[in-house]
Amino acid sequence: MNLNDAIRKVPDFPKPGILFYDVTSIFINSEAFKYVLSEMEELYKDTRIDGIIAIESRGFLLGAPFALKRSLPLVLARKKGKLPGDIVEQSYSLEYGEATLEIHKSDLTPGKNWLIVDDLIATGGTLEAVAKMIESQKASVAGIFSIIGLPFLNYMDKIKHYNPKTLINYQGE
Ligand code: AMP
């Protein structure tokens, strides 16, 4: 499977100078989608994971099938204002802009190991925010998975200790 060929690249989205890696092109390609999930399963087959935390919205589409395959609970990290119960929240900076994510507090069971799942790691700010929420509830980060990494944005400076894994990395833009 040539994963690079399966990823649509959109220059100057959502603003000039950003090369947007659009993983919706993987979701319409069942061979590519199956490949990503089988690689995830292989990467984590020997890792103790008690639950998956998937980040809105593309992370949901990877976290859900993986959680089902491993028979694990799936917790959603959602954009501000979407969750009805008591929440933990964390604000962070993006490659472009600012954002806040929220998780239902009662879902973050203390002492459990959570794998965080998203589609792409740019600066690492989003994943670091979720990791901080997990740790604030005395739970642990089992790892971080993303299809794509942009190491030139130095995400390792922020999240190296959480052992992030990616299937494909892009250098520069
Ligand atoms: P960051 O917090 O900087 O690591 O940004 C990661 C989040 O922003 C992910 O949820 C991505 O979906 C999105 N994102 C950031 N940069 C890009 C990009 N160049 N192409 C596609 N998605 C991106």
Backbone and ligand atoms as CSV (ligand in chain L), in Angstrom:
chain,resi,resn,atom,element,x,y,z
A,1,MET,N,N,0.858,-1.199,0.000
A,1,MET,CA,C,0.000,0.000,0.000
A,1,MET,C,C,0.895,1.250,0.000
A,2,ASN,N,N,0.692,2.105,-0.989
A,2,ASN,CA,C,1.404,3.386,-1.009
A,2,ASN,C,C,0.530,4.429,-0.313
A,3,LEU,N,N,0.814,4.610,0.989
A,3,LEU,CA,C,-0.037,5.490,1.792
A,3,LEU,C,C,0.042,6.934,1.302
A,4,ASN,N,N,1.223,7.352,0.899
A,4,ASN,CA,C,1.384,8.730,0.403
A,4,ASN,C,C,0.403,9.016,-0.740
A,5,ASP,N,N,0.279,8.055,-1.669
A,5,ASP,CA,C,-0.633,8.260,-2.799
A,5,ASP,C,C,-2.090,8.364,-2.356
A,6,ALA,N,N,-2.396,7.776,-1.202
A,6,ALA,CA,C,-3.787,7.763,-0.726
A,6,ALA,C,C,-4.153,9.042,0.054
A,7,ILE,N,N,-3.175,9.927,0.276
A,7,ILE,CA,C,-3.448,11.143,1.060
A,7,ILE,C,C,-3.524,12.362,0.131
A,8,ARG,N,N,-4.674,13.000,0.144
A,8,ARG,CA,C,-4.873,14.200,-0.685
A,8,ARG,C,C,-4.169,15.390,-0.036
A,9,LYS,N,N,-3.424,16.132,-0.854
A,9,LYS,CA,C,-2.737,17.322,-0.337
A,9,LYS,C,C,-3.380,18.564,-0.942
A,10,VAL,N,N,-3.767,19.494,-0.069
A,10,VAL,CA,C,-4.463,20.689,-0.529
A,10,VAL,C,C,-3.653,21.921,-0.130
A,11,PRO,N,N,-2.996,22.578,-1.107
A,11,PRO,CA,C,-2.200,23.757,-0.782
A,11,PRO,C,C,-3.086,24.926,-0.331
A,12,ASP,N,N,-2.545,25.736,0.545
A,12,ASP,CA,C,-3.181,26.992,0.975
A,12,ASP,C,C,-4.557,26.796,1.603
A,13,PHE,N,N,-4.720,25.720,2.380
A,13,PHE,CA,C,-5.958,25.493,3.135
A,13,PHE,C,C,-5.578,25.184,4.580
A,14,PRO,N,N,-6.247,25.736,5.574
A,14,PRO,CA,C,-7.352,26.712,5.477
A,14,PRO,C,C,-6.888,28.148,5.305
A,15,LYS,N,N,-5.555,28.352,5.193
A,15,LYS,CA,C,-5.085,29.706,4.889
A,15,LYS,C,C,-3.788,29.629,4.089
A,16,PRO,N,N,-3.396,30.723,3.411
A,16,PRO,CA,C,-2.202,30.689,2.564
A,16,PRO,C,C,-0.972,30.193,3.327
A,17,GLY,N,N,-0.181,29.356,2.664
A,17,GLY,CA,C,1.061,28.865,3.260
A,17,GLY,C,C,0.920,27.529,3.965
A,18,ILE,N,N,-0.315,27.081,4.262
A,18,ILE,CA,C,-0.509,25.773,4.913
A,18,ILE,C,C,-0.771,24.724,3.831
A,19,LEU,N,N,0.007,23.645,3.864
A,19,LEU,CA,C,-0.307,22.496,3.011
A,19,LEU,C,C,-1.140,21.538,3.862
A,20,PHE,N,N,-2.395,21.366,3.495
A,20,PHE,CA,C,-3.334,20.584,4.276
A,20,PHE,C,C,-3.312,19.137,3.806
A,21,TYR,N,N,-3.040,18.204,4.738
A,21,TYR,CA,C,-3.047,16.772,4.425
A,21,TYR,C,C,-4.429,16.243,4.774
A,22,ASP,N,N,-5.195,15.939,3.733
A,22,ASP,CA,C,-6.615,15.628,3.905
A,22,ASP,C,C,-6.831,14.112,3.948
A,23,VAL,N,N,-7.015,13.584,5.164
A,23,VAL,CA,C,-7.156,12.122,5.298
A,23,VAL,C,C,-8.550,11.614,4.927
A,24,THR,N,N,-9.466,12.505,4.562
A,24,THR,CA,C,-10.758,11.994,4.076
A,24,THR,C,C,-10.549,11.142,2.821
A,25,SER,N,N,-9.437,11.364,2.126
A,25,SER,CA,C,-9.127,10.539,0.944
A,25,SER,C,C,-8.769,9.101,1.347
A,26,ILE,N,N,-8.385,8.898,2.600
A,26,ILE,CA,C,-8.170,7.523,3.087
A,26,ILE,C,C,-9.514,6.866,3.386
A,27,PHE,N,N,-10.431,7.633,3.966
A,27,PHE,CA,C,-11.715,7.048,4.371
A,27,PHE,C,C,-12.577,6.631,3.170
A,28,ILE,N,N,-12.349,7.237,2.009
A,28,ILE,CA,C,-13.116,6.798,0.823
A,28,ILE,C,C,-12.425,5.650,0.085
A,29,ASN,N,N,-11.250,5.260,0.592
A,29,ASN,CA,C,-10.443,4.223,-0.063
A,29,ASN,C,C,-10.322,3.057,0.920
A,30,SER,N,N,-11.185,2.041,0.753
A,30,SER,CA,C,-11.265,1.009,1.791
A,30,SER,C,C,-9.941,0.250,1.951
A,31,GLU,N,N,-9.171,0.108,0.856
A,31,GLU,CA,C,-7.876,-0.578,0.974
A,31,GLU,C,C,-6.942,0.237,1.871
A,32,ALA,N,N,-6.924,1.555,1.668
A,32,ALA,CA,C,-6.047,2.426,2.471
A,32,ALA,C,C,-6.515,2.464,3.924
A,33,PHE,N,N,-7.823,2.526,4.126
A,33,PHE,CA,C,-8.388,2.573,5.482
A,33,PHE,C,C,-8.045,1.270,6.223
A,34,LYS,N,N,-8.236,0.134,5.542
A,34,LYS,CA,C,-7.902,-1.163,6.167
A,34,LYS,C,C,-6.416,-1.236,6.493
A,35,TYR,N,N,-5.589,-0.716,5.588
A,35,TYR,CA,C,-4.134,-0.733,5.805
A,35,TYR,C,C,-3.782,0.057,7.070
A,36,VAL,N,N,-4.361,1.253,7.223
A,36,VAL,CA,C,-4.074,2.095,8.398
A,36,VAL,C,C,-4.466,1.351,9.679
A,37,LEU,N,N,-5.646,0.732,9.660
A,37,LEU,CA,C,-6.095,0.020,10.868
A,37,LEU,C,C,-5.230,-1.199,11.166
A,38,SER,N,N,-4.799,-1.904,10.121
A,38,SER,CA,C,-3.959,-3.083,10.387
A,38,SER,C,C,-2.586,-2.648,10.901
A,39,GLU,N,N,-2.079,-1.525,10.422
A,39,GLU,CA,C,-0.795,-1.015,10.935
A,39,GLU,C,C,-0.934,-0.595,12.405
A,40,MET,N,N,-2.062,0.039,12.741
A,40,MET,CA,C,-2.316,0.419,14.147
A,40,MET,C,C,-2.322,-0.820,15.029
A,41,GLU,N,N,-3.035,-1.851,14.564
A,41,GLU,CA,C,-3.124,-3.085,15.359
A,41,GLU,C,C,-1.740,-3.683,15.576
A,42,GLU,N,N,-0.923,-3.682,14.536
A,42,GLU,CA,C,0.425,-4.244,14.620
A,42,GLU,C,C,1.294,-3.422,15.592
A,43,LEU,N,N,1.209,-2.085,15.468
A,43,LEU,CA,C,2.038,-1.206,16.313
A,43,LEU,C,C,1.764,-1.409,17.800
A,44,TYR,N,N,0.502,-1.672,18.139
A,44,TYR,CA,C,0.114,-1.704,19.561
A,44,TYR,C,C,-0.243,-3.104,20.059
A,45,LYS,N,N,0.138,-4.131,19.298
A,45,LYS,CA,C,-0.317,-5.475,19.691
A,45,LYS,C,C,0.242,-5.907,21.044
A,46,ASP,N,N,1.412,-5.376,21.413
A,46,ASP,CA,C,2.005,-5.773,22.694
A,46,ASP,C,C,1.914,-4.673,23.756
A,47,THR,N,N,1.102,-3.638,23.498
A,47,THR,CA,C,1.010,-2.516,24.443
A,47,THR,C,C,-0.231,-2.667,25.305
A,48,ARG,N,N,-0.060,-2.476,26.620
A,48,ARG,CA,C,-1.226,-2.508,27.504
A,48,ARG,C,C,-2.008,-1.206,27.350
A,49,ILE,N,N,-3.219,-1.322,26.845
A,49,ILE,CA,C,-4.088,-0.157,26.641
A,49,ILE,C,C,-5.419,-0.463,27.321
A,50,ASP,N,N,-5.899,0.468,28.160
A,50,ASP,CA,C,-7.185,0.253,28.840
A,50,ASP,C,C,-8.327,0.972,28.129
A,51,GLY,N,N,-7.984,1.930,27.268
A,51,GLY,CA,C,-9.025,2.662,26.560
A,51,GLY,C,C,-8.418,3.573,25.512
A,52,ILE,N,N,-9.293,4.002,24.583
A,52,ILE,CA,C,-8.875,4.887,23.487
A,52,ILE,C,C,-9.506,6.253,23.704
A,53,ILE,N,N,-8.724,7.303,23.522
A,53,ILE,CA,C,-9.282,8.654,23.490
A,53,ILE,C,C,-9.089,9.182,22.076
A,54,ALA,N,N,-10.195,9.411,21.393
A,54,ALA,CA,C,-10.145,9.869,20.007
A,54,ALA,C,C,-10.480,11.356,19.946
A,55,ILE,N,N,-9.737,12.068,19.116
A,55,ILE,CA,C,-9.881,13.528,19.042
A,55,ILE,C,C,-10.773,13.914,17.857
A,56,GLU,N,N,-11.731,14.806,18.149
A,56,GLU,CA,C,-12.679,15.294,17.127
A,56,GLU,C,C,-11.933,15.955,15.978
A,57,SER,N,N,-12.320,15.718,14.750
A,57,SER,CA,C,-13.303,14.725,14.370
A,57,SER,C,C,-12.680,13.541,13.630
A,58,ARG,N,N,-11.561,13.775,12.955
A,58,ARG,CA,C,-11.006,12.671,12.161
A,58,ARG,C,C,-10.434,11.572,13.043
A,59,GLY,N,N,-10.021,11.944,14.255
A,59,GLY,CA,C,-9.543,10.939,15.200
A,59,GLY,C,C,-10.634,9.952,15.578
A,60,PHE,N,N,-11.907,10.399,15.554
A,60,PHE,CA,C,-13.027,9.497,15.880
A,60,PHE,C,C,-13.044,8.302,14.918
A,61,LEU,N,N,-12.735,8.576,13.654
A,61,LEU,CA,C,-12.883,7.567,12.600
A,61,LEU,C,C,-11.783,6.508,12.653
A,62,LEU,N,N,-10.709,6.812,13.352
A,62,LEU,CA,C,-9.651,5.824,13.576
A,62,LEU,C,C,-9.831,5.154,14.929
A,63,GLY,N,N,-10.197,5.974,15.921
A,63,GLY,CA,C,-10.342,5.460,17.285
A,63,GLY,C,C,-11.470,4.451,17.396
A,64,ALA,N,N,-12.586,4.686,16.702
A,64,ALA,CA,C,-13.754,3.806,16.854
A,64,ALA,C,C,-13.474,2.375,16.365
A,65,PRO,N,N,-12.998,2.179,15.134
A,65,PRO,CA,C,-12.761,0.790,14.707
A,65,PRO,C,C,-11.654,0.107,15.508
A,66,PHE,N,N,-10.648,0.883,15.912
A,66,PHE,CA,C,-9.554,0.281,16.691
A,66,PHE,C,C,-10.062,-0.164,18.063
A,67,ALA,N,N,-10.872,0.686,18.710
A,67,ALA,CA,C,-11.420,0.344,20.030
A,67,ALA,C,C,-12.288,-0.907,19.939
A,68,LEU,N,N,-13.109,-0.997,18.895
A,68,LEU,CA,C,-13.968,-2.181,18.728
A,68,LEU,C,C,-13.134,-3.434,18.526
A,69,LYS,N,N,-12.111,-3.310,17.673
A,69,LYS,CA,C,-11.244,-4.461,17.371
A,69,LYS,C,C,-10.580,-4.993,18.637
A,70,ARG,N,N,-10.167,-4.061,19.520
A,70,ARG,CA,C,-9.481,-4.481,20.749
A,70,ARG,C,C,-10.447,-4.632,21.932
A,71,SER,N,N,-11.742,-4.413,21.688
A,71,SER,CA,C,-12.759,-4.473,22.753
A,71,SER,C,C,-12.419,-3.536,23.908
A,72,LEU,N,N,-12.126,-2.292,23.560
A,72,LEU,CA,C,-11.752,-1.287,24.557
A,72,LEU,C,C,-12.784,-0.162,24.589
A,73,PRO,N,N,-12.903,0.527,25.744
A,73,PRO,CA,C,-13.766,1.704,25.776
A,73,PRO,C,C,-13.222,2.819,24.881
A,74,LEU,N,N,-14.141,3.544,24.278
A,74,LEU,CA,C,-13.772,4.673,23.414
A,74,LEU,C,C,-14.312,5.956,24.033
A,75,VAL,N,N,-13.410,6.895,24.307
A,75,VAL,CA,C,-13.783,8.184,24.896
A,75,VAL,C,C,-13.505,9.276,23.861
A,76,LEU,N,N,-14.445,10.221,23.756
A,76,LEU,CA,C,-14.302,11.278,22.757
A,76,LEU,C,C,-13.757,12.556,23.389
A,77,ALA,N,N,-12.702,13.111,22.789
A,77,ALA,CA,C,-12.234,14.450,23.153
A,77,ALA,C,C,-12.878,15.400,22.152
A,78,ARG,N,N,-13.795,16.247,22.673
A,78,ARG,CA,C,-14.619,17.052,21.772
A,78,ARG,C,C,-14.287,18.521,21.848
A,79,LYS,N,N,-14.662,19.218,20.791
A,79,LYS,CA,C,-14.490,20.676,20.784
A,79,LYS,C,C,-15.422,21.285,21.816
A,80,LYS,N,N,-15.040,22.462,22.281
A,80,LYS,CA,C,-15.737,23.113,23.390
A,80,LYS,C,C,-17.254,23.190,23.186
A,81,GLY,N,N,-17.987,22.891,24.268
A,81,GLY,CA,C,-19.431,23.106,24.269
A,81,GLY,C,C,-20.278,21.961,23.749
A,82,LYS,N,N,-19.680,20.820,23.423
A,82,LYS,CA,C,-20.451,19.718,22.822
A,82,LYS,C,C,-20.865,18.646,23.831
A,83,LEU,N,N,-20.159,18.545,24.953
A,83,LEU,CA,C,-20.417,17.437,25.882
A,83,LEU,C,C,-21.347,17.883,27.003
A,84,PRO,N,N,-22.378,17.076,27.308
A,84,PRO,CA,C,-23.387,17.508,28.269
A,84,PRO,C,C,-23.014,17.334,29.741
A,85,GLY,N,N,-22.080,16.432,30.054
A,85,GLY,CA,C,-21.812,16.136,31.470
A,85,GLY,C,C,-20.720,17.014,32.057
A,86,ASP,N,N,-20.243,16.650,33.267
A,86,ASP,CA,C,-19.105,17.335,33.895
A,86,ASP,C,C,-17.870,17.100,33.045
A,87,ILE,N,N,-17.148,18.160,32.752
A,87,ILE,CA,C,-16.017,17.995,31.821
A,87,ILE,C,C,-14.679,18.425,32.443
A,88,VAL,N,N,-13.605,17.893,31.842
A,88,VAL,CA,C,-12.247,18.407,32.024
A,88,VAL,C,C,-11.960,19.146,30.730
A,89,GLU,N,N,-11.337,20.316,30.787
A,89,GLU,CA,C,-11.038,21.029,29.547
A,89,GLU,C,C,-9.601,21.500,29.509
A,90,GLN,N,N,-9.110,21.708,28.295
A,90,GLN,CA,C,-7.740,22.197,28.120
A,90,GLN,C,C,-7.678,23.021,26.830
A,91,SER,N,N,-7.145,24.227,26.940
A,91,SER,CA,C,-6.941,25.071,25.754
A,91,SER,C,C,-5.511,24.909,25.267
A,92,TYR,N,N,-5.296,25.173,23.991
A,92,TYR,CA,C,-3.974,24.969,23.383
A,92,TYR,C,C,-3.872,25.774,22.093
A,93,SER,N,N,-2.637,25.935,21.597
A,93,SER,CA,C,-2.415,26.643,20.326
A,93,SER,C,C,-2.300,25.629,19.204
A,94,LEU,N,N,-2.856,25.984,18.047
A,94,LEU,CA,C,-2.745,25.147,16.856
A,94,LEU,C,C,-1.704,25.731,15.912
A,95,GLU,N,N,-1.379,24.932,14.857
A,95,GLU,CA,C,-0.519,25.458,13.789
A,95,GLU,C,C,-1.157,26.740,13.248
A,96,TYR,N,N,-2.488,26.738,13.241
A,96,TYR,CA,C,-3.217,27.942,12.847
A,96,TYR,C,C,-4.336,28.169,13.856
A,97,GLY,N,N,-4.147,29.064,14.813
A,97,GLY,CA,C,-5.212,29.444,15.753
A,97,GLY,C,C,-5.121,28.820,17.131
A,98,GLU,N,N,-6.218,28.947,17.863
A,98,GLU,CA,C,-6.347,28.473,19.252
A,98,GLU,C,C,-7.581,27.595,19.358
A,99,ALA,N,N,-7.608,26.689,20.318
A,99,ALA,CA,C,-8.788,25.829,20.483
A,99,ALA,C,C,-8.858,25.293,21.905
A,100,THR,N,N,-10.035,24.726,22.242
A,100,THR,CA,C,-10.218,24.067,23.542
A,100,THR,C,C,-10.851,22.704,23.293
A,101,LEU,N,N,-10.345,21.691,23.979
A,101,LEU,CA,C,-10.957,20.356,23.919
A,101,LEU,C,C,-11.508,19.997,25.289
A,102,GLU,N,N,-12.549,19.178,25.280
A,102,GLU,CA,C,-13.190,18.750,26.528
A,102,GLU,C,C,-13.408,17.232,26.508
A,103,ILE,N,N,-13.337,16.647,27.693
A,103,ILE,CA,C,-13.613,15.212,27.872
A,103,ILE,C,C,-14.526,15.075,29.086
A,104,HIS,N,N,-15.454,14.133,29.041
A,104,HIS,CA,C,-16.280,13.862,30.227
A,104,HIS,C,C,-15.371,13.365,31.352
A,105,LYS,N,N,-15.439,14.083,32.465
A,105,LYS,CA,C,-14.553,13.784,33.596
A,105,LYS,C,C,-14.723,12.342,34.092
A,106,SER,N,N,-15.971,11.886,34.154
A,106,SER,CA,C,-16.225,10.549,34.714
A,106,SER,C,C,-15.686,9.430,33.813
A,107,ASP,N,N,-15.386,9.771,32.526
A,107,ASP,CA,C,-14.851,8.751,31.602
A,107,ASP,C,C,-13.361,8.497,31.809
A,108,LEU,N,N,-12.665,9.468,32.402
A,108,LEU,CA,C,-11.212,9.357,32.551
A,108,LEU,C,C,-10.865,8.642,33.855
A,109,THR,N,N,-11.092,7.345,33.853
A,109,THR,CA,C,-10.888,6.557,35.068
A,109,THR,C,C,-9.440,6.657,35.550
A,110,PRO,N,N,-9.212,7.077,36.814
A,110,PRO,CA,C,-7.847,7.152,37.330
A,110,PRO,C,C,-7.155,5.796,37.256
A,111,GLY,N,N,-5.858,5.828,36.988
A,111,GLY,CA,C,-5.067,4.601,36.975
A,111,GLY,C,C,-5.082,3.841,35.658
A,112,LYS,N,N,-5.936,4.268,34.713
A,112,LYS,CA,C,-6.002,3.552,33.421
A,112,LYS,C,C,-5.001,4.137,32.424
A,113,ASN,N,N,-4.632,3.300,31.441
A,113,ASN,CA,C,-3.697,3.698,30.367
A,113,ASN,C,C,-4.462,3.982,29.087
A,114,TRP,N,N,-4.353,5.208,28.611
A,114,TRP,CA,C,-5.132,5.628,27.446
A,114,TRP,C,C,-4.247,5.837,26.226
A,115,LEU,N,N,-4.682,5.276,25.094
A,115,LEU,CA,C,-4.029,5.576,23.814
A,115,LEU,C,C,-4.787,6.732,23.165
A,116,ILE,N,N,-4.067,7.797,22.826
A,116,ILE,CA,C,-4.703,8.970,22.198
A,116,ILE,C,C,-4.552,8.848,20.685
A,117,VAL,N,N,-5.659,9.085,19.969
A,117,VAL,CA,C,-5.675,8.882,18.515
A,117,VAL,C,C,-6.156,10.133,17.792
A,118,ASP,N,N,-5.355,10.553,16.802
A,118,ASP,CA,C,-5.776,11.659,15.931
A,118,ASP,C,C,-5.282,11.376,14.519
A,119,ASP,N,N,-5.602,12.257,13.570
A,119,ASP,CA,C,-5.187,11.980,12.186
A,119,ASP,C,C,-3.787,12.478,11.876
A,120,LEU,N,N,-3.382,13.612,12.478
A,120,LEU,CA,C,-2.125,14.253,12.074
A,120,LEU,C,C,-1.526,14.990,13.258
A,121,ILE,N,N,-0.197,14.903,13.396
A,121,ILE,CA,C,0.503,15.676,14.431
A,121,ILE,C,C,1.278,16.795,13.743
A,122,ALA,N,N,0.912,18.025,14.053
A,122,ALA,CA,C,1.628,19.182,13.496
A,122,ALA,C,C,2.568,19.706,14.589
A,123,THR,N,N,2.107,20.658,15.398
A,123,THR,CA,C,2.960,21.167,16.491
A,123,THR,C,C,2.918,20.256,17.720
A,124,GLY,N,N,1.925,19.374,17.773
A,124,GLY,CA,C,1.759,18.502,18.939
A,124,GLY,C,C,0.902,19.118,20.040
A,125,GLY,N,N,0.446,20.354,19.832
A,125,GLY,CA,C,-0.323,21.057,20.866
A,125,GLY,C,C,-1.634,20.359,21.216
A,126,THR,N,N,-2.323,19.833,20.201
A,126,THR,CA,C,-3.612,19.172,20.437
A,126,THR,C,C,-3.410,17.916,21.294
A,127,LEU,N,N,-2.443,17.112,20.893
A,127,LEU,CA,C,-2.211,15.852,21.623
A,127,LEU,C,C,-1.676,16.120,23.022
A,128,GLU,N,N,-0.842,17.138,23.157
A,128,GLU,CA,C,-0.329,17.491,24.486
A,128,GLU,C,C,-1.484,17.918,25.397
A,129,ALA,N,N,-2.450,18.650,24.835
A,129,ALA,CA,C,-3.602,19.098,25.626
A,129,ALA,C,C,-4.390,17.901,26.150
A,130,VAL,N,N,-4.592,16.900,25.297
A,130,VAL,CA,C,-5.339,15.709,25.719
A,130,VAL,C,C,-4.529,14.928,26.759
A,131,ALA,N,N,-3.230,14.828,26.534
A,131,ALA,CA,C,-2.375,14.126,27.506
A,131,ALA,C,C,-2.449,14.817,28.875
A,132,LYS,N,N,-2.475,16.141,28.880
A,132,LYS,CA,C,-2.562,16.874,30.153
A,132,LYS,C,C,-3.888,16.593,30.863
A,133,MET,N,N,-4.968,16.499,30.086
A,133,MET,CA,C,-6.269,16.197,30.709
A,133,MET,C,C,-6.240,14.812,31.344
A,134,ILE,N,N,-5.640,13.855,30.628
A,134,ILE,CA,C,-5.546,12.481,31.158
A,134,ILE,C,C,-4.775,12.505,32.476
A,135,GLU,N,N,-3.636,13.173,32.472
A,135,GLU,CA,C,-2.779,13.189,33.664
A,135,GLU,C,C,-3.431,13.969,34.812
A,136,SER,N,N,-4.233,14.981,34.478
A,136,SER,CA,C,-4.905,15.752,35.533
A,136,SER,C,C,-5.898,14.880,36.306
A,137,GLN,N,N,-6.325,13.772,35.684
A,137,GLN,CA,C,-7.269,12.855,36.341
A,137,GLN,C,C,-6.550,11.626,36.907
A,138,LYS,N,N,-5.215,11.740,37.013
A,138,LYS,CA,C,-4.398,10.660,37.581
A,138,LYS,C,C,-4.482,9.356,36.774
A,139,ALA,N,N,-4.721,9.527,35.476
A,139,ALA,CA,C,-4.630,8.397,34.552
A,139,ALA,C,C,-3.337,8.577,33.745
A,140,SER,N,N,-3.010,7.581,32.877
A,140,SER,CA,C,-1.728,7.624,32.155
A,140,SER,C,C,-1.929,7.552,30.642
A,141,VAL,N,N,-0.920,8.033,29.937
A,141,VAL,CA,C,-0.925,7.988,28.472
A,141,VAL,C,C,-0.153,6.738,28.034
A,142,ALA,N,N,-0.860,5.806,27.378
A,142,ALA,CA,C,-0.217,4.573,26.893
A,142,ALA,C,C,0.566,4.839,25.619
A,143,GLY,N,N,0.210,5.909,24.910
A,143,GLY,CA,C,0.881,6.251,23.660
A,143,GLY,C,C,0.027,7.231,22.884
A,144,ILE,N,N,0.587,7.651,21.752
A,144,ILE,CA,C,-0.120,8.569,20.854
A,144,ILE,C,C,-0.003,7.993,19.456
A,145,PHE,N,N,-1.146,7.894,18.762
A,145,PHE,CA,C,-1.110,7.427,17.375
A,145,PHE,C,C,-1.719,8.468,16.452
A,146,SER,N,N,-1.056,8.652,15.317
A,146,SER,CA,C,-1.558,9.533,14.287
A,146,SER,C,C,-1.125,8.963,12.941
A,147,ILE,N,N,-1.941,9.128,11.917
A,147,ILE,CA,C,-1.513,8.617,10.606
A,147,ILE,C,C,-0.271,9.391,10.138
A,148,ILE,N,N,-0.364,10.726,10.243
A,148,ILE,CA,C,0.662,11.595,9.638
A,148,ILE,C,C,1.415,12.371,10.722
A,149,GLY,N,N,2.720,12.547,10.531
A,149,GLY,CA,C,3.526,13.423,11.388
A,149,GLY,C,C,4.202,14.494,10.548
A,150,LEU,N,N,4.271,15.696,11.096
A,150,LEU,CA,C,5.020,16.798,10.462
A,150,LEU,C,C,6.166,17.170,11.406
A,151,PRO,N,N,7.245,16.369,11.414
A,151,PRO,CA,C,8.296,16.558,12.425
A,151,PRO,C,C,9.007,17.910,12.334
A,152,PHE,N,N,8.939,18.537,11.155
A,152,PHE,CA,C,9.603,19.843,11.016
A,152,PHE,C,C,8.907,20.915,11.869
A,153,LEU,N,N,7.711,20.617,12.367
A,153,LEU,CA,C,7.036,21.558,13.288
A,153,LEU,C,C,7.386,21.241,14.746
A,154,ASN,N,N,8.369,20.338,14.904
A,154,ASN,CA,C,8.994,20.078,16.218
A,154,ASN,C,C,8.045,19.540,17.287
A,155,TYR,N,N,7.108,18.692,16.865
A,155,TYR,CA,C,6.187,18.154,17.884
A,155,TYR,C,C,6.898,17.288,18.918
A,156,MET,N,N,8.049,16.732,18.545
A,156,MET,CA,C,8.763,15.882,19.510
A,156,MET,C,C,9.167,16.682,20.762
A,157,ASP,N,N,9.425,17.985,20.604
A,157,ASP,CA,C,9.777,18.813,21.767
A,157,ASP,C,C,8.671,18.771,22.820
A,158,LYS,N,N,7.428,18.662,22.369
A,158,LYS,CA,C,6.287,18.694,23.301
A,158,LYS,C,C,5.881,17.303,23.790
A,159,ILE,N,N,5.910,16.305,22.902
A,159,ILE,CA,C,5.199,15.051,23.240
A,159,ILE,C,C,6.062,13.794,23.125
A,160,LYS,N,N,7.389,13.987,23.004
A,160,LYS,CA,C,8.277,12.824,22.824
A,160,LYS,C,C,8.079,11.771,23.925
A,161,HIS,N,N,7.915,12.245,25.182
A,161,HIS,CA,C,7.806,11.318,26.318
A,161,HIS,C,C,6.517,10.497,26.300
A,162,TYR,N,N,5.586,10.832,25.396
A,162,TYR,CA,C,4.368,10.023,25.255
A,162,TYR,C,C,4.509,8.991,24.123
A,163,ASN,N,N,5.704,8.913,23.517
A,163,ASN,CA,C,5.996,7.921,22.486
A,163,ASN,C,C,5.026,7.981,21.297
A,164,PRO,N,N,4.983,9.137,20.606
A,164,PRO,CA,C,4.071,9.239,19.460
A,164,PRO,C,C,4.517,8.351,18.298
A,165,LYS,N,N,3.529,7.711,17.644
A,165,LYS,CA,C,3.827,6.875,16.481
A,165,LYS,C,C,2.989,7.355,15.301
A,166,THR,N,N,3.628,7.381,14.128
A,166,THR,CA,C,2.940,7.810,12.904
A,166,THR,C,C,3.245,6.785,11.813
A,167,LEU,N,N,2.401,6.773,10.775
A,167,LEU,CA,C,2.645,5.847,9.662
A,167,LEU,C,C,3.416,6.506,8.534
A,168,ILE,N,N,3.322,7.836,8.448
A,168,ILE,CA,C,4.030,8.544,7.380
A,168,ILE,C,C,4.389,9.950,7.887
A,169,ASN,N,N,5.602,10.382,7.549
A,169,ASN,CA,C,6.032,11.738,7.939
A,169,ASN,C,C,6.317,12.554,6.686
A,170,TYR,N,N,6.020,13.842,6.793
A,170,TYR,CA,C,6.344,14.763,5.692
A,170,TYR,C,C,7.322,15.805,6.206
A,171,GLN,N,N,8.280,16.135,5.361
A,171,GLN,CA,C,9.310,17.118,5.720
A,171,GLN,C,C,9.040,18.418,4.973
A,172,GLY,N,N,8.952,19.526,5.686
A,172,GLY,CA,C,8.828,20.845,5.054
A,172,GLY,C,C,7.543,20.958,4.255
A,173,GLU,N,N,7.359,22.093,3.658
A,173,GLU,CA,C,6.142,22.319,2.877
A,173,GLU,C,C,6.477,23.020,1.584
L,1,AMP,P1,P,-1.258,20.373,16.245
L,1,AMP,O1,O,-1.979,20.608,17.536
L,1,AMP,O2,O,-0.488,21.593,15.808
L,1,AMP,O3,O,-0.398,19.138,16.295
L,1,AMP,O4,O,-2.362,20.178,15.120
L,1,AMP,C1,C,-2.961,18.957,14.938
L,1,AMP,C2,C,-4.415,19.083,14.574
L,1,AMP,O5,O,-4.647,20.079,13.583
L,1,AMP,C3,C,-4.897,17.776,14.006
L,1,AMP,O6,O,-6.181,17.496,14.577
L,1,AMP,C4,C,-4.999,17.992,12.517
L,1,AMP,O7,O,-6.176,17.430,12.045
L,1,AMP,C5,C,-4.965,19.496,12.325
L,1,AMP,N1,N,-3.911,19.958,11.405
L,1,AMP,C6,C,-2.870,20.771,11.710
L,1,AMP,N2,N,-2.091,21.011,10.653
L,1,AMP,C7,C,-2.623,20.314,9.632
L,1,AMP,C8,C,-2.259,20.117,8.247
L,1,AMP,N3,N,-1.177,20.722,7.724
L,1,AMP,N4,N,-3.032,19.309,7.504
L,1,AMP,C9,C,-4.126,18.691,8.042
L,1,AMP,N5,N,-4.519,18.830,9.317
L,1,AMP,C10,C,-3.794,19.629,10.104
